[in-house]
């Protein structure tokens, strides 16, 4: 199988740090605004729950069994890291493409996937190539 481009899915410390800072900021802001202990406890439990689900989503969009690949005709990814199990992915129009990051959403059979790419993690040339391929692919599907 011929691969035209590979885009590695990597963790992003800046995004993870932002998630942590946002949740800590919400708790300390509520700590300074609320006077009652029951309200602080409620905010604490809600913040912990929100952090749990945010971290779970973060791990889903920054981990994958292989790199995202473009074959020249279709998006694909090897399943479970093996070269025999190749999964062809359909790019969803709900994907986000900005000058700084891409949140790409794909569908395979009835299952949806999303992966997060940044300009910094891929490098200038590879990120521009990814944005070009995604924008062209979205325009062709609409």
Backbone torsions as a table, in degrees:
resi	resn	phi	psi	omega
1	UNK	NA	135.1	-177.9
2	UNK	-92.9	130.7	178.5
3	UNK	-112.4	122.7	-179.9
4	UNK	-84.1	-35.2	-178.6
5	UNK	-153.8	144.0	177.2
6	UNK	-120.7	135.4	179.0
7	UNK	-124.4	105.7	-177.1
8	UNK	-70.1	135.9	175.8
9	UNK	-89.6	118.6	-175.2
10	UNK	-126.4	158.6	173.7
11	UNK	-72.8	158.9	-177.0
12	UNK	-130.8	107.9	-177.7
13	UNK	-65.6	-36.2	-179.8
14	UNK	-63.0	-44.6	179.0
15	UNK	-64.7	-44.8	179.7
16	UNK	-64.8	-41.2	176.2
17	UNK	-62.3	-38.2	177.2
18	UNK	-64.0	-39.1	177.9
19	UNK	-63.6	-44.6	179.5
20	UNK	-64.3	-49.0	-178.6
21	UNK	-61.8	-39.0	178.6
22	UNK	-61.9	-45.0	-178.8
23	UNK	-70.0	-40.4	176.4
24	UNK	-65.1	-40.7	178.3
25	UNK	-62.2	-41.5	178.0
26	UNK	-62.3	-43.8	-178.8
27	UNK	-65.6	-47.0	-177.9
28	UNK	-69.9	-30.1	174.1
29	UNK	-66.6	-43.3	178.0
30	UNK	-67.7	-32.4	178.1
31	UNK	-62.7	-37.6	-179.8
32	UNK	-80.9	-20.7	-177.6
33	UNK	-95.7	-28.4	-175.7
34	UNK	-99.3	141.8	-177.7
35	UNK	-106.7	-17.3	-173.4
36	UNK	-98.5	139.7	-176.3
37	UNK	-64.6	-39.1	-179.1
38	UNK	-65.2	-35.7	178.8
39	UNK	-69.7	-39.2	176.8
40	UNK	-64.8	-40.0	178.1
41	UNK	-64.1	-40.9	178.4
42	UNK	-62.7	-44.5	178.7
43	UNK	-65.6	-39.6	178.4
44	UNK	-60.8	-47.1	179.7
45	UNK	-66.2	-38.9	177.8
46	UNK	-66.1	-38.6	179.0
47	UNK	-68.1	-41.5	177.8
48	UNK	-63.9	-43.0	177.5
49	UNK	-63.0	-43.6	179.1
50	UNK	-63.8	-41.7	178.4
51	UNK	-63.3	-40.9	179.2
52	UNK	-58.2	-49.8	-178.2
53	UNK	-71.6	-33.7	176.9
54	UNK	-65.4	-42.0	178.6
55	UNK	-65.5	-39.2	178.2
56	UNK	-61.8	-44.6	177.6
57	UNK	-65.3	-40.9	178.0
58	UNK	-58.0	-45.5	180.0
59	UNK	-64.6	-33.1	178.3
60	UNK	-67.7	-39.0	-175.0
61	UNK	-87.6	-9.0	-179.4
62	UNK	-116.0	8.5	177.2
63	UNK	-129.1	143.6	175.9
64	UNK	-156.2	160.4	179.1
65	UNK	-71.2	-18.7	-177.0
66	UNK	-158.6	178.2	174.3
67	UNK	-74.0	150.6	171.6
68	UNK	-75.4	131.6	-175.4
69	UNK	-122.3	149.8	173.4
70	UNK	-118.2	122.5	-176.7
71	UNK	-89.7	-4.3	-173.2
72	UNK	102.7	-19.4	179.0
73	UNK	-131.3	-26.2	-174.1
74	UNK	-150.9	156.8	172.8
75	UNK	-86.0	139.7	179.4
76	UNK	-150.5	162.5	176.8
77	UNK	-151.9	138.0	175.6
78	UNK	-71.8	134.9	179.4
79	UNK	-87.5	134.3	179.4
80	UNK	56.8	26.3	175.8
81	UNK	73.3	4.1	-179.6
82	UNK	-92.6	148.2	-179.0
83	UNK	-79.8	-12.4	-178.4
84	UNK	-83.7	-36.4	-177.2
85	UNK	-93.9	94.3	-179.5
86	UNK	-102.5	128.4	177.5
87	UNK	-107.3	123.9	176.6
88	UNK	-86.6	133.4	-173.5
89	UNK	-115.0	142.5	174.3
90	UNK	-102.2	122.3	179.1
91	UNK	-71.8	131.7	179.1
92	UNK	-92.0	145.2	-178.9
93	UNK	-69.6	-11.5	178.9
94	UNK	-82.6	6.2	177.1
95	UNK	-67.3	151.1	179.1
96	UNK	-107.8	131.5	175.3
97	UNK	-129.9	119.1	178.3
98	UNK	-128.6	170.9	176.6
99	UNK	-65.1	-16.5	-174.6
100	UNK	-110.1	-30.2	-179.5
101	UNK	-152.8	159.8	173.9
102	UNK	-128.1	133.2	169.1
103	UNK	-114.6	100.2	-174.6
104	UNK	-96.1	131.2	-179.3
105	UNK	-113.3	134.1	-178.1
106	UNK	-130.3	159.7	176.1
107	UNK	-129.8	134.9	174.6
108	UNK	-133.4	116.6	-171.8
109	UNK	57.7	-119.2	178.8
110	UNK	-107.0	10.6	-176.7
111	UNK	-106.1	137.2	178.9
112	UNK	-106.6	144.8	177.9
113	UNK	-129.5	155.4	174.1
114	UNK	-143.1	140.1	177.2
115	UNK	-135.1	147.0	-174.9
116	UNK	-108.3	126.5	177.8
117	UNK	-126.7	142.6	176.9
118	UNK	-123.0	157.8	176.5
119	UNK	-59.9	-39.7	-177.3
120	UNK	-69.5	-40.2	-176.0
121	UNK	-76.1	-30.5	-178.7
122	UNK	-92.6	-25.5	-172.9
123	UNK	93.3	161.5	-172.6
124	UNK	-62.1	-53.0	-175.3
125	UNK	-64.3	-47.3	-177.4
126	UNK	-67.2	-36.9	178.7
127	UNK	-67.5	-42.5	177.7
128	UNK	-63.2	-38.8	177.8
129	UNK	-64.1	-42.6	177.6
130	UNK	-61.0	-47.0	179.8
131	UNK	-61.1	-42.1	179.2
132	UNK	-62.0	-48.1	-179.1
133	UNK	-64.0	-40.9	179.8
134	UNK	-66.0	-48.0	179.8
135	UNK	-61.5	-41.5	178.0
136	UNK	-65.4	-40.2	-179.5
137	UNK	-68.2	-39.8	178.6
138	UNK	-65.7	-42.7	-179.8
139	UNK	-63.9	-34.3	-180.0
140	UNK	-73.1	-25.8	-178.2
141	UNK	-87.8	-20.3	-177.8
142	UNK	-83.8	NA	NA
